C-alpha cells in the first residue's frame, strides 16, 4: 500500500511545481525585459525551450532557445528585421524576426494554438528548420497591444 501512495504523491508534487512555475512566468519575463514591456513569451510544450520578445524603442530584443533566465538578448531593429502581420490565413497575428541567416516566427492561430518556427532565410522561399507548438499555460501575448495601430 505504501508503494502506491508514494507513486501518487510524486506526480501530484510535480503538477504543483508546474503550476507555481506558470504563475511566476509573467514576473520572470518582465524582469528580463525591464524597463521595456514584454511583447511575447512562451515555452515549448515539453517546457525545455522558450521564446521571449521585448519591445525596444527602435524594434525588439529577443531570445529563442533552451530555457535560460540569464541568456543574452539579441536585437532586431528597423523594418527589415521585423514584420508583424494580423488576420492572415490561419493566423490571428504573427511576428517574424529576421536574424540574418534565420527567421524566427511566432504566430497565434485561429484554432487557439501558438506556434514557433525557425526558418532558414532563403531568397525565394524560407526553409522550415524547426516548428513546434507552445504550451498555452506559459504564453504571454501582447503583440496586438504593441504593434496594432
C-alpha positions as protocol buffer text, in pm:
chain_id: "A"
residue {
  index: 1
  type: UNK
  ca { x: 0 y: 0 z: 0 }
}
residue {
  index: 2
  type: UNK
  ca { x: 279 y: 249 z: 87 }
}
residue {
  index: 3
  type: UNK
  ca { x: 435 y: 197 z: -258 }
}
residue {
  index: 4
  type: UNK
  ca { x: 118 y: 319 z: -427 }
}
residue {
  index: 5
  type: UNK
  ca { x: 89 y: 627 z: -207 }
}
residue {
  index: 6
  type: UNK
  ca { x: 448 y: 724 z: -293 }
}
residue {
  index: 7
  type: UNK
  ca { x: 379 y: 685 z: -665 }
}
residue {
  index: 8
  type: UNK
  ca { x: 71 y: 907 z: -643 }
}
residue {
  index: 9
  type: UNK
  ca { x: 246 y: 1171 z: -433 }
}
residue {
  index: 10
  type: UNK
  ca { x: 533 y: 1232 z: -675 }
}
residue {
  index: 11
  type: UNK
  ca { x: 322 y: 1322 z: -981 }
}
residue {
  index: 12
  type: UNK
  ca { x: 95 y: 1545 z: -771 }
}
residue {
  index: 13
  type: UNK
  ca { x: 400 y: 1731 z: -642 }
}
residue {
  index: 14
  type: UNK
  ca { x: 529 y: 1771 z: -997 }
}
residue {
  index: 15
  type: UNK
  ca { x: 193 y: 1918 z: -1102 }
}
residue {
  index: 16
  type: UNK
  ca { x: 201 y: 2166 z: -816 }
}
residue {
  index: 17
  type: UNK
  ca { x: 555 y: 2274 z: -911 }
}
residue {
  index: 18
  type: UNK
  ca { x: 443 y: 2329 z: -1271 }
}
residue {
  index: 19
  type: UNK
  ca { x: 151 y: 2544 z: -1156 }
}
residue {
  index: 20
  type: UNK
  ca { x: 377 y: 2755 z: -938 }
}
residue {
  index: 21
  type: UNK
  ca { x: 622 y: 2799 z: -1223 }
}
residue {
  index: 22
  type: UNK
  ca { x: 341 y: 2907 z: -1459 }
}
residue {
  index: 23
  type: UNK
  ca { x: 230 y: 3174 z: -1209 }
}
residue {
  index: 24
  type: UNK
  ca { x: 581 y: 3321 z: -1196 }
}
residue {
  index: 25
  type: UNK
  ca { x: 631 y: 3339 z: -1574 }
}
residue {
  index: 26
  type: UNK
  ca { x: 493 y: 3693 z: -1621 }
}
residue {
  index: 27
  type: UNK
  ca { x: 715 y: 3820 z: -1338 }
}
residue {
  index: 28
  type: UNK
  ca { x: 1028 y: 3647 z: -1473 }
}
residue {
  index: 29
  type: UNK
  ca { x: 966 y: 3765 z: -1832 }
}
residue {
  index: 30
  type: UNK
  ca { x: 906 y: 4122 z: -1712 }
}
residue {
  index: 31
  type: UNK
  ca { x: 1237 y: 4124 z: -1521 }
}
residue {
  index: 32
  type: UNK
  ca { x: 1426 y: 4008 z: -1830 }
}
residue {
  index: 33
  type: UNK
  ca { x: 1266 y: 4279 z: -2049 }
}
residue {
  index: 34
  type: UNK
  ca { x: 1285 y: 4563 z: -1795 }
}
residue {
  index: 35
  type: UNK
  ca { x: 1248 y: 4851 z: -1831 }
}
residue {
  index: 36
  type: UNK
  ca { x: 1069 y: 4779 z: -2161 }
}
residue {
  index: 37
  type: UNK
  ca { x: 748 y: 4569 z: -2187 }
}
residue {
  index: 38
  type: UNK
  ca { x: 710 y: 4204 z: -2281 }
}
residue {
  index: 39
  type: UNK
  ca { x: 571 y: 4155 z: -2632 }
}
residue {
  index: 40
  type: UNK
  ca { x: 565 y: 3776 z: -2628 }
}
residue {
  index: 41
  type: UNK
  ca { x: 677 y: 3486 z: -2413 }
}
residue {
  index: 42
  type: UNK
  ca { x: 614 y: 3114 z: -2447 }
}
residue {
  index: 43
  type: UNK
  ca { x: 768 y: 2776 z: -2375 }
}
residue {
  index: 44
  type: UNK
  ca { x: 766 y: 2463 z: -2589 }
}
residue {
  index: 45
  type: UNK
  ca { x: 509 y: 2201 z: -2490 }
}
residue {
  index: 46
  type: UNK
  ca { x: 777 y: 1998 z: -2313 }
}
residue {
  index: 47
  type: UNK
  ca { x: 893 y: 2317 z: -2133 }
}
residue {
  index: 48
  type: UNK
  ca { x: 1255 y: 2274 z: -2247 }
}
residue {
  index: 49
  type: UNK
  ca { x: 1276 y: 2578 z: -2478 }
}
residue {
  index: 50
  type: UNK
  ca { x: 1148 y: 2933 z: -2463 }
}
residue {
  index: 51
  type: UNK
  ca { x: 1097 y: 3237 z: -2681 }
}
residue {
  index: 52
  type: UNK
  ca { x: 1096 y: 3588 z: -2535 }
}
residue {
  index: 53
  type: UNK
  ca { x: 1039 y: 3911 z: -2728 }
}
residue {
  index: 54
  type: UNK
  ca { x: 1071 y: 4253 z: -2561 }
}
residue {
  index: 55
  type: UNK
  ca { x: 970 y: 4590 z: -2708 }
}
residue {
  index: 56
  type: UNK
  ca { x: 1251 y: 4841 z: -2768 }
}
residue {
  index: 57
  type: UNK
  ca { x: 1239 y: 5200 z: -2895 }
}
residue {
  index: 58
  type: UNK
  ca { x: 1359 y: 5104 z: -3245 }
}
residue {
  index: 59
  type: UNK
  ca { x: 1248 y: 4739 z: -3265 }
}
residue {
  index: 60
  type: UNK
  ca { x: 1263 y: 4438 z: -3036 }
}
residue {
  index: 61
  type: UNK
  ca { x: 1509 y: 4229 z: -2841 }
}
residue {
  index: 62
  type: UNK
  ca { x: 1458 y: 3854 z: -2845 }
}
residue {
  index: 63
  type: UNK
  ca { x: 1583 y: 3519 z: -2723 }
}
residue {
  index: 64
  type: UNK
  ca { x: 1486 y: 3176 z: -2854 }
}
residue {
  index: 65
  type: UNK
  ca { x: 1645 y: 2857 z: -2726 }
}
residue {
  index: 66
  type: UNK
  ca { x: 1684 y: 2640 z: -2418 }
}
residue {
  index: 67
  type: UNK
  ca { x: 1527 y: 2793 z: -2108 }
}
residue {
  index: 68
  type: UNK
  ca { x: 1791 y: 3023 z: -1962 }
}
residue {
  index: 69
  type: UNK
  ca { x: 1678 y: 3309 z: -1740 }
}
residue {
  index: 70
  type: UNK
  ca { x: 2015 y: 3483 z: -1777 }
}
residue {
  index: 71
  type: UNK
  ca { x: 2051 y: 3444 z: -2156 }
}
residue {
  index: 72
  type: UNK
  ca { x: 2180 y: 3739 z: -2356 }
}
residue {
  index: 73
  type: UNK
  ca { x: 1906 y: 3907 z: -2560 }
}
residue {
  index: 74
  type: UNK
  ca { x: 1963 y: 3978 z: -2930 }
}
residue {
  index: 75
  type: UNK
  ca { x: 1848 y: 4298 z: -3101 }
}
residue {
  index: 76
  type: UNK
  ca { x: 1631 y: 4331 z: -3413 }
}
residue {
  index: 77
  type: UNK
  ca { x: 1597 y: 4694 z: -3514 }
}
residue {
  index: 78
  type: UNK
  ca { x: 1427 y: 4852 z: -3813 }
}
residue {
  index: 79
  type: UNK
  ca { x: 1164 y: 4740 z: -4064 }
}
residue {
  index: 80
  type: UNK
  ca { x: 1394 y: 4495 z: -4247 }
}
residue {
  index: 81
  type: UNK
  ca { x: 1440 y: 4293 z: -3926 }
}
residue {
  index: 82
  type: UNK
  ca { x: 1080 y: 4283 z: -3800 }
}
residue {
  index: 83
  type: UNK
  ca { x: 747 y: 4210 z: -3966 }
}
residue {
  index: 84
  type: UNK
  ca { x: 411 y: 4196 z: -3792 }
}
residue {
  index: 85
  type: UNK
  ca { x: 100 y: 4054 z: -3960 }
}
residue {
  index: 86
  type: UNK
  ca { x: -262 y: 4037 z: -3849 }
}
residue {
  index: 87
  type: UNK
  ca { x: -554 y: 3825 z: -3971 }
}
residue {
  index: 88
  type: UNK
  ca { x: -367 y: 3642 z: -4247 }
}
residue {
  index: 89
  type: UNK
  ca { x: -484 y: 3293 z: -4341 }
}
residue {
  index: 90
  type: UNK
  ca { x: -495 y: 3078 z: -4028 }
}
residue {
  index: 91
  type: UNK
  ca { x: -311 y: 3340 z: -3820 }
}
residue {
  index: 92
  type: UNK
  ca { x: -474 y: 3591 z: -3590 }
}
residue {
  index: 93
  type: UNK
  ca { x: -135 y: 3756 z: -3551 }
}
residue {
  index: 94
  type: UNK
  ca { x: 221 y: 3676 z: -3636 }
}
residue {
  index: 95
  type: UNK
  ca { x: 563 y: 3819 z: -3565 }
}
residue {
  index: 96
  type: UNK
  ca { x: 864 y: 3749 z: -3788 }
}
residue {
  index: 97
  type: UNK
  ca { x: 1213 y: 3840 z: -3669 }
}
residue {
  index: 98
  type: UNK
  ca { x: 1488 y: 3830 z: -3932 }
}
residue {
  index: 99
  type: UNK
  ca { x: 1814 y: 3742 z: -3757 }
}
residue {
  index: 100
  type: UNK
  ca { x: 2019 y: 3730 z: -4076 }
}
residue {
  index: 101
  type: UNK
  ca { x: 2071 y: 3368 z: -4170 }
}
residue {
  index: 102
  type: UNK
  ca { x: 1749 y: 3263 z: -3993 }
}
residue {
  index: 103
  type: UNK
  ca { x: 1399 y: 3396 z: -3937 }
}
residue {
  index: 104
  type: UNK
  ca { x: 1204 y: 3330 z: -3618 }
}
residue {
  index: 105
  type: UNK
  ca { x: 827 y: 3327 z: -3645 }
}
residue {
  index: 106
  type: UNK
  ca { x: 567 y: 3333 z: -3370 }
}
residue {
  index: 107
  type: UNK
  ca { x: 201 y: 3305 z: -3453 }
}
residue {
  index: 108
  type: UNK
  ca { x: -131 y: 3286 z: -3280 }
}
residue {
  index: 109
  type: UNK
  ca { x: -356 y: 3054 z: -3478 }
}
residue {
  index: 110
  type: UNK
  ca { x: -733 y: 3086 z: -3516 }
}
residue {
  index: 111
  type: UNK
  ca { x: -755 y: 2742 z: -3351 }
}
residue {
  index: 112
  type: UNK
  ca { x: -617 y: 2899 z: -3030 }
}
residue {
  index: 113
  type: UNK
  ca { x: -275 y: 2735 z: -3066 }
}
residue {
  index: 114
  type: UNK
  ca { x: 56 y: 2923 z: -3053 }
}
residue {
  index: 115
  type: UNK
  ca { x: 329 y: 2816 z: -3294 }
}
residue {
  index: 116
  type: UNK
  ca { x: 702 y: 2891 z: -3302 }
}
residue {
  index: 117
  type: UNK
  ca { x: 902 y: 2844 z: -3624 }
}
residue {
  index: 118
  type: UNK
  ca { x: 1270 y: 2873 z: -3706 }
}
residue {
  index: 119
  type: UNK
  ca { x: 1339 y: 2908 z: -4076 }
}
residue {
  index: 120
  type: UNK
  ca { x: 1643 y: 2944 z: -4298 }
}
residue {
  index: 121
  type: UNK
  ca { x: 1622 y: 3278 z: -4476 }
}
residue {
  index: 122
  type: UNK
  ca { x: 1603 y: 3170 z: -4840 }
}
residue {
  index: 123
  type: UNK
  ca { x: 1586 y: 3420 z: -5123 }
}
residue {
  index: 124
  type: UNK
  ca { x: 1264 y: 3285 z: -5272 }
}
residue {
  index: 125
  type: UNK
  ca { x: 1105 y: 3070 z: -5001 }
}
residue {
  index: 126
  type: UNK
  ca { x: 1214 y: 3016 z: -4640 }
}
residue {
  index: 127
  type: UNK
  ca { x: 1306 y: 2658 z: -4548 }
}
residue {
  index: 128
  type: UNK
  ca { x: 1146 y: 2548 z: -4220 }
}
residue {
  index: 129
  type: UNK
  ca { x: 1415 y: 2418 z: -3983 }
}
residue {
  index: 130
  type: UNK
  ca { x: 1202 y: 2378 z: -3670 }
}
residue {
  index: 131
  type: UNK
  ca { x: 835 y: 2412 z: -3587 }
}
residue {
  index: 132
  type: UNK
  ca { x: 658 y: 2348 z: -3260 }
}
residue {
  index: 133
  type: UNK
  ca { x: 352 y: 2431 z: -3057 }
}
residue {
  index: 134
  type: UNK
  ca { x: 388 y: 2635 z: -2741 }
}
residue {
  index: 135
  type: UNK
  ca { x: 243 y: 2546 z: -2402 }
}
residue {
  index: 136
  type: UNK
  ca { x: -64 y: 2772 z: -2370 }
}
residue {
  index: 137
  type: UNK
  ca { x: -19 y: 2796 z: -1992 }
}
residue {
  index: 138
  type: UNK
  ca { x: 316 y: 2975 z: -2045 }
}
residue {
  index: 139
  type: UNK
  ca { x: 216 y: 3219 z: -2321 }
}
residue {
  index: 140
  type: UNK
  ca { x: 212 y: 3595 z: -2273 }
}
residue {
  index: 141
  type: UNK
  ca { x: 87 y: 3752 z: -2597 }
}
residue {
  index: 142
  type: UNK
  ca { x: 96 y: 4133 z: -2622 }
}
residue {
  index: 143
  type: UNK
  ca { x: 168 y: 4155 z: -2997 }
}
residue {
  index: 144
  type: UNK
  ca { x: -152 y: 4346 z: -3081 }
}
residue {
  index: 145
  type: UNK
  ca { x: -108 y: 4580 z: -2786 }
}
residue {
  index: 146
  type: UNK
  ca { x: 237 y: 4689 z: -2904 }
}
residue {
  index: 147
  type: UNK
  ca { x: 208 y: 4675 z: -3283 }
}
residue {
  index: 148
  type: UNK
  ca { x: -152 y: 4731 z: -3389 }
}
residue {
  index: 149
  type: UNK
  ca { x: -217 y: 5094 z: -3475 }
}
